[in-house]
C-alpha cells in the first residue's frame, strides 16, 4: 500500500498542536527544491545575532532518538514486545522500527484496529516524502549509472543489508501473535519498500546531537542544505534561550542577516560550531566525499565535498594464499582510499563549473590500502601461514614473515616489506596492481558516461537548485522527467556529477602512480 501523504499546508496545525514554535518563518514549497524554510514578514525584518530568538524551537519530547523509542516502549506494551524481539542492537535500528510502526499506523484502513499507540510522529511521517532520491530507492536502471564508481558496491551491499534486516523483522515479529496480525495478516502491513523508505528518511534527516546522539528533529529536518548557510541547529540546553521543554532550536548564524522571502539553510556537513562557521577556515573540516553526500542525501554539492573516495579491493583470484591473507587481515574488509589534497578553488564563482573545485594535477594524491602490500607477496618472498595448537585444544592460523610471527600486525605489513632487500620490487608490484584497479574503475565509469551522454548530453542544465534539496523532493515531477522509462533526469544528473568528480580523482591518482613507476627498477 502506498505511503499516504498530507499536504504541507496542514503542517502549521500539527506545529500548533505539538508546541513547535516558528518565528517569522514557515515551511513552504520552493521551486526546484520540494519543500524548504523561508523567512516571512516585512523586508526590514532581520536578525544578525546568533544568540537571538530561535527561528524554530522543537520540544524535547518530539526529538526522536533511542531514549525516546525506549520511553515509547514503556507506554505501549505491544511495541515493547516488538522492540525486545527485534531491537536493542543499534540506535538506528530502534529508530527505524519506531518509524515503521508509525508508518503502518498511517497505512491502516478505517475498519482496522490501531497496531500501536499513536504519537505526534504518526501524523508527521505523513508530511515526509514518499519518494526520496537516495540510491537505495533508485530503479535498477538508475543504479546502473553507478557502475565503476565507489557507490556501486556500497549501494549493492546496503540493499542486501536492508533486505536481511527486513527478513529478520518478519521472522522475529511473526513469533508474536499481535504483530503477526498487525503486520503480516493485513493488506496494510509493511512491505520491503517501506523498510527502504524509513531507512532513507533516517539517513537523509538524521542529526548527530551531543546529548541525544543520532536523532531526527521534526520541522528542522525540512531545512535545505547550502554551502553558504545562514542558520544552524543546536540543542537548546547549550543556548541562552534554553528552557525545560525545548529540545532543539534553529538559530541564525552569527553576523548573518535574513530578510523577508529569503530561504533559510543549514550545512549538512556540520552543526553547532562547525555549522555556525565562525570563520574557522578549516578547509576539509566537516566536508564529505561526493559519494557520501549522494548516498545519504540524494544529491551532491561540489562546494561542500572532499575530493576523496573509497573503492572495494579484492585479492588476486588465483592467489592460493588469498583466503589465509584475508583471514589474518581481519575486519574491516580491504579497501582502497584515495584523496586529492591539491584542489583549485579559483572557479568557485563559475556557475557553469559543475565539479566546482578542480583537481590540481600538481597537487598531492594520498592513497591508503594496507592489504595491497600483503597481497603482493608470496611464499617465495618469505610469507608463510601455520596452524598453532592452543592450550584449550583449538587451532589458530598464524602469519609469518621471514620466520617472524607478525599475525597481530598484519595491517602494518608495509612496514615489514619496506625493510626487505626486495622492497623496490614489492613497491613496483603494489603500484602496478593499483594502476590496474584504478584503470578498471575508470574504464567502466567512462563507458557508462559515454553511453548516457550520447543519450541526453552532459547532464548540465541552468537550474542547480535541485542539487541541494533532494531529501525534501516530494513534488519534483518536472525535475524528475524521465530520460527513458526507468531513468529520471535528476538522478542521471547526480550520477553524472559523481562520475565526473570521481573520474578526476582516479585520473589524478593514475598520474601520481605513473610518475612513481617511471622510477621502477630495471629488472626483477
LOSE-170070 format. One record per residue (C-alpha): residue in one letter; x, y, z. Coordinates in steps of 0.05 Angstrom, whole numbers, padded with zeros to 5 digits, always signed. Example, Ala and Ser with C-alpha at 12.3 -4.5 7.8 and 13.67 -1.06 7.14 Angstrom:
<rs>
A+00246-00090+00156;S+00273-00021+00143;
</rs>
This chain:
<rs>
X+00000+00000+00000;X+00025+00070-00017;X+00050+00118+00036;X-00008+00167+00047;X+00019+00239+00048;X-00012+00301+00079;X-00007+00368+00044;X+00046+00414+00071;X-00009+00466+00083;X-00032+00423+00142;X+00036+00427+00177;X+00020+00492+00215;X-00037+00457+00251;X+00010+00400+00270;X+00061+00451+00295;X+00009+00485+00339;X-00018+00421+00368;X+00053+00398+00386;X+00082+00464+00411;X+00133+00473+00355;X+00148+00547+00350;X+00164+00583+00285;X+00188+00655+00289;X+00177+00694+00225;X+00188+00631+00185;X+00148+00577+00151;X+00156+00512+00112;X+00134+00521+00040;X+00144+00494-00030;X+00205+00522-00064;X+00211+00516-00140;X+00261+00462-00158;X+00272+00443-00085;X+00210+00409-00060;X+00199+00440+00010;X+00243+00488+00049;X+00242+00541+00104;X+00233+00614+00085;X+00231+00679+00123;X+00165+00716+00126;X+00147+00787+00147;X+00168+00856+00124;X+00232+00868+00085;X+00261+00904+00146;X+00255+00841+00188;X+00325+00814+00200;X+00367+00780+00253;X+00442+00787+00260;X+00455+00758+00329;X+00467+00683+00331;X+00441+00683+00403;X+00375+00715+00384;X+00306+00685+00385;X+00305+00617+00351;X+00276+00611+00281;X+00247+00543+00302;X+00240+00513+00371;X+00224+00439+00377;X+00203+00409+00445;X+00249+00355+00471;X+00190+00307+00472;X+00187+00309+00396;X+00260+00294+00384;X+00266+00222+00361;X+00326+00185+00389;X+00339+00118+00420;X+00318+00140+00490;X+00253+00167+00462;X+00239+00100+00430;X+00251+00067+00497;X+00202+00115+00530;X+00150+00098+00478;X+00161+00024+00492;X+00144+00037+00566;X+00077+00065+00545;X+00059+00012+00493;X+00068-00060+00517;X+00058-00088+00447;X+00114-00044+00420;X+00156-00067+00479;X+00148-00139+00455;X+00169-00119+00385;X+00228-00078+00408;X+00253-00133+00454;X+00247-00184+00397;X+00278-00143+00341;X+00313-00081+00371;X+00365-00063+00423;X+00422-00072+00373;X+00435-00002+00346;X+00404+00067+00355;X+00389+00067+00280;X+00353+00000+00284;X+00308+00022+00342;X+00291+00088+00308;X+00274+00053+00242;X+00230+00004+00279;X+00192+00062+00311;X+00185+00098+00244;X+00159+00035+00211;X+00105+00026+00264;X+00084+00099+00255;X+00082+00090+00180;X+00039+00027+00187;X-00009+00065+00232;X-00019+00114+00175;X-00030+00058+00125;X-00086+00024+00163;X-00156+00020+00135;X-00213+00056+00172;X-00242-00010+00196;X-00176-00036+00223;X-00154-00030+00295;X-00093+00011+00314;X-00030-00030+00313;X+00002+00013+00367;X-00008+00077+00406;X-00007+00139+00360;X+00044+00194+00373;X+00058+00262+00341;X+00104+00224+00294;X+00045+00182+00269;X+00020+00245+00235;X+00087+00276+00220;X+00113+00219+00177;X+00055+00233+00130;X+00088+00300+00114;X+00153+00265+00094;X+00164+00249+00020;X+00144+00181-00006;X+00199+00185-00058;X+00269+00201-00031;X+00322+00202-00086;X+00374+00163-00048;X+00409+00109-00090;X+00377+00054-00049;X+00310+00077-00076;X+00333+00086-00148;X+00307+00038-00202;X+00352-00018-00226;X+00366+00022-00289;X+00386+00083-00249;X+00433+00043-00205;X+00470+00020-00267;X+00493+00093-00274;X+00537+00080-00213;X+00580+00028-00249;X+00654+00039-00235;X+00641+00090-00180;X+00654+00080-00107;X+00579+00075-00095;X+00569+00014-00139;X+00589-00037-00087;X+00567+00006-00028;X+00496+00011-00053;X+00494-00062-00071;X+00517-00081-00001;X+00467-00034+00030;X+00409-00065-00008;X+00430-00134+00015;X+00434-00110+00087;X+00366-00076+00084;X+00334-00139+00056;X+00366-00180+00111;X+00341-00132+00164;X+00270-00136+00137;X+00273-00212+00134;X+00296-00213+00206;X+00240-00166+00226;X+00189-00211+00193;X+00218-00274+00224;X+00221-00248+00295;X+00156-00208+00295;X+00118-00267+00266;X+00130-00304+00331;X+00089-00250+00368;X+00015-00262+00354;X-00003-00188+00360;X+00049-00167+00308;X+00035-00225+00263;X-00036-00199+00258;X-00017-00125+00256;X+00039-00131+00205;X+00032-00193+00163;X-00041-00213+00163;X-00064-00144+00139;X-00063-00116+00069;X-00039-00051+00101;X+00021-00084+00133;X+00093-00064+00118;X+00129-00084+00054;X+00203-00085+00038;X+00198-00017+00003;X+00171+00013+00068;X+00234-00010+00104;X+00276+00021+00048;X+00236+00085+00057;X+00244+00093+00132;X+00318+00078+00124;X+00322+00134+00072;X+00285+00182+00118;X+00334+00166+00174;X+00397+00173+00133;X+00377+00237+00098;X+00348+00271+00161;X+00388+00244+00220;X+00426+00295+00262;X+00482+00275+00309;X+00467+00313+00373;X+00516+00314+00432;X+00462+00299+00484;X+00414+00254+00446;X+00461+00221+00397;X+00433+00202+00328;X+00366+00238+00325;X+00310+00261+00279;X+00281+00330+00293;X+00214+00346+00261;X+00209+00411+00221;X+00283+00426+00227;X+00294+00365+00183;X+00258+00402+00126;X+00311+00457+00124;X+00352+00452+00060;X+00427+00449+00052;X+00473+00504+00026;X+00548+00512+00022;X+00535+00583+00047;X+00484+00570+00103;X+00452+00627+00143;X+00428+00584+00201;X+00449+00526+00245;X+00415+00478+00293;X+00434+00466+00365;X+00409+00431+00427;X+00372+00481+00470;X+00409+00461+00533;X+00472+00495+00505;X+00439+00560+00484;X+00418+00623+00524;X+00346+00611+00501;X+00341+00542+00532;X+00280+00522+00571;X+00258+00458+00605;X+00213+00440+00547;X+00255+00460+00487;X+00299+00406+00457;X+00329+00432+00392;X+00330+00501+00362;X+00347+00532+00295;X+00387+00596+00302;X+00413+00650+00255;X+00487+00644+00244;X+00529+00700+00274;X+00538+00761+00231;X+00482+00738+00184;X+00421+00778+00162;X+00357+00744+00139;X+00305+00785+00103;X+00234+00770+00082;X+00228+00716+00029;X+00299+00692+00040;X+00308+00617+00043;X+00338+00593+00109;X+00390+00539+00100;X+00439+00498+00141;X+00501+00458+00123;X+00493+00383+00122;X+00567+00377+00133;X+00567+00400+00205;X+00528+00431+00262;X+00539+00475+00323;X+00607+00509+00318;X+00623+00476+00252;X+00556+00495+00223;X+00557+00564+00255;X+00621+00573+00218;X+00651+00630+00257;X+00705+00636+00205;X+00744+00575+00225;X+00775+00569+00156;X+00789+00494+00164;X+00789+00472+00091;X+00766+00400+00099;X+00733+00403+00167;X+00665+00371+00163;X+00667+00362+00087;X+00640+00296+00060;X+00662+00257-00002;X+00614+00265-00061;X+00595+00192-00055;X+00575+00201+00018;X+00531+00261+00002;X+00496+00224-00054;X+00488+00161-00012;X+00460+00198+00049;X+00423+00257+00019;X+00409+00241-00053;X+00449+00299-00082;X+00520+00325-00088;X+00541+00396-00071;X+00610+00402-00103;X+00627+00462-00060;X+00618+00420+00003;X+00654+00357-00017;X+00722+00328-00002;X+00759+00302-00063;X+00764+00231-00037;X+00734+00162-00050;X+00737+00091-00024;X+00738+00031-00071;X+00729-00043-00054;X+00793-00083-00060;X+00797-00157-00077;X+00857-00205-00073;X+00884-00239-00135;X+00833-00293-00155;X+00889-00343-00169;X+00928-00330-00105;X+00930-00396-00065;X+00942-00355-00001;X+00885-00306-00013;X+00838-00336+00039;X+00893-00341+00091;X+00913-00269+00079;X+00841-00244+00085;X+00831-00285+00149;X+00892-00256+00183;X+00879-00186+00157;X+00811-00187+00190;X+00757-00133+00191;X+00744-00083+00163;X+00750-00114+00094;X+00805-00090+00047;X+00792-00025+00011;X+00829+00029-00028;X+00823+00101-00003;X+00845+00158-00048;X+00846+00232-00031;X+00869+00291-00073;X+00896+00346-00030;X+00911+00394-00087;X+00845+00428-00104;X+00839+00492-00143;X+00781+00535-00118;X+00792+00593-00165;X+00730+00576-00205;X+00682+00575-00146;X+00642+00633-00174;X+00633+00599-00241;X+00561+00574-00243;X+00576+00531-00303;X+00631+00493-00268;X+00592+00433-00246;X+00650+00400-00210;X+00667+00463-00172;X+00738+00456-00146;X+00784+00425-00199;X+00834+00372-00183;X+00903+00402-00190;X+00949+00351-00224;X+01009+00381-00187;X+00975+00372-00120;X+00987+00315-00072;X+00949+00249-00081;X+00946+00206-00019;X+00925+00133-00023;X+00916+00082+00032;X+00908+00007+00022;X+00943-00035+00075;X+00921-00101+00044;X+00955-00089-00023;X+01024-00095+00009;X+01005-00163+00037;X+00971-00183-00028;X+01034-00171-00069;X+01080-00221-00034;X+01080-00297-00038;X+01114-00357-00007;X+01178-00347-00048;X+01185-00277-00018;X+01181-00303+00054;X+01108-00303+00073;X+01082-00365+00109;X+01020-00388+00145;X+01019-00440+00200;X+00968-00471+00247;X+00984-00464+00320;X+00955-00510+00373;X+00926-00472+00432;X+00924-00498+00504;X+00849-00506+00500;X+00855-00554+00441;X+00835-00503+00388;X+00879-00483+00329;X+00895-00413+00305;X+00921-00390+00238;X+00986-00351+00245;X+01023-00309+00193;X+01099-00308+00189;X+01145-00262+00151;X+01218-00284+00146;X+01201-00334+00202;X+01176-00279+00248;X+01104-00284+00274;X+01070-00219+00253;X+00998-00242+00257;X+00977-00186+00303;X+01010-00135+00258;X+00982-00157+00192;X+00954-00088+00177;X+01024-00059+00185;X+01055-00106+00134;X+01081-00048+00092;X+01129-00033+00149;X+01159-00103+00144;X+01161-00108+00068;X+01194-00039+00062;X+01253-00064+00103;X+01266-00123+00057;X+01322-00123+00005;X+01268-00132-00049;X+01228-00072-00024;X+01233-00034-00091;X+01205-00094-00127;X+01149-00103-00076;X+01133-00029-00085;X+01131-00036-00161;X+01082-00094-00154;X+01038-00053-00109;X+01037+00007-00156;X+01023-00037-00216;X+00964-00070-00181;X+00936-00003-00160;X+00942+00022-00231;X+00903-00038-00257;X+00848-00029-00205;X+00840+00045-00218;X+00842+00037-00294;X+00787-00015-00290;X+00742+00031-00250;X+00756+00089-00296;X+00741+00049-00359;X+00674+00024-00331;X+00655+00093-00306;X+00672+00126-00372;X+00635+00074-00412;X+00571+00089-00373;X+00583+00163-00380;X+00594+00160-00455;X+00530+00119-00464;X+00488+00168-00424;X+00520+00229-00455;X+00502+00204-00524;X+00431+00196-00499;X+00420+00260-00461;X+00480+00306-00464;X+00527+00321-00407;X+00473+00327-00355;X+00485+00401-00343;X+00428+00450-00340;X+00416+00520-00318;X+00379+00503-00255;X+00421+00472-00200;X+00370+00484-00145;X+00351+00411-00140;X+00422+00392-00121;X+00415+00420-00051;X+00346+00396-00030;X+00337+00325-00054;X+00316+00297+00013;X+00253+00341+00010;X+00235+00323-00061;X+00161+00307-00052;X+00138+00345-00113;X+00193+00347-00164;X+00159+00314-00223;X+00184+00368-00271;X+00256+00359-00249;X+00248+00283-00249;X+00223+00276-00320;X+00249+00212-00349;X+00306+00205-00398;X+00275+00138-00413;X+00223+00095-00379;X+00267+00078-00318;X+00316+00136-00310;X+00297+00204-00282;X+00336+00265-00306;X+00350+00289-00235;X+00381+00221-00218;X+00420+00219-00283;X+00448+00288-00267;X+00472+00269-00198;X+00502+00203-00222;X+00539+00241-00278;X+00566+00291-00227;X+00591+00234-00183;X+00626+00201-00243;X+00657+00268-00262;X+00685+00281-00193;X+00709+00210-00182;X+00740+00204-00251;X+00781+00267-00237;X+00805+00236-00171;X+00823+00170-00204;X+00858+00205-00262;X+00900+00245-00213;X+00917+00181-00175;X+00938+00148-00240;X+00984+00206-00257;X+01017+00201-00189;X+01026+00125-00196;X+01053+00131-00266;X+01104+00182-00241;X+01126+00131-00189;X+01131+00075-00240;X+01179+00117-00281;X+01230+00104-00225;X+01219+00028-00226;X+01279-00019-00221;X+01306-00044-00287;X+01296-00118-00270;X+01260-00163-00221;
</rs>
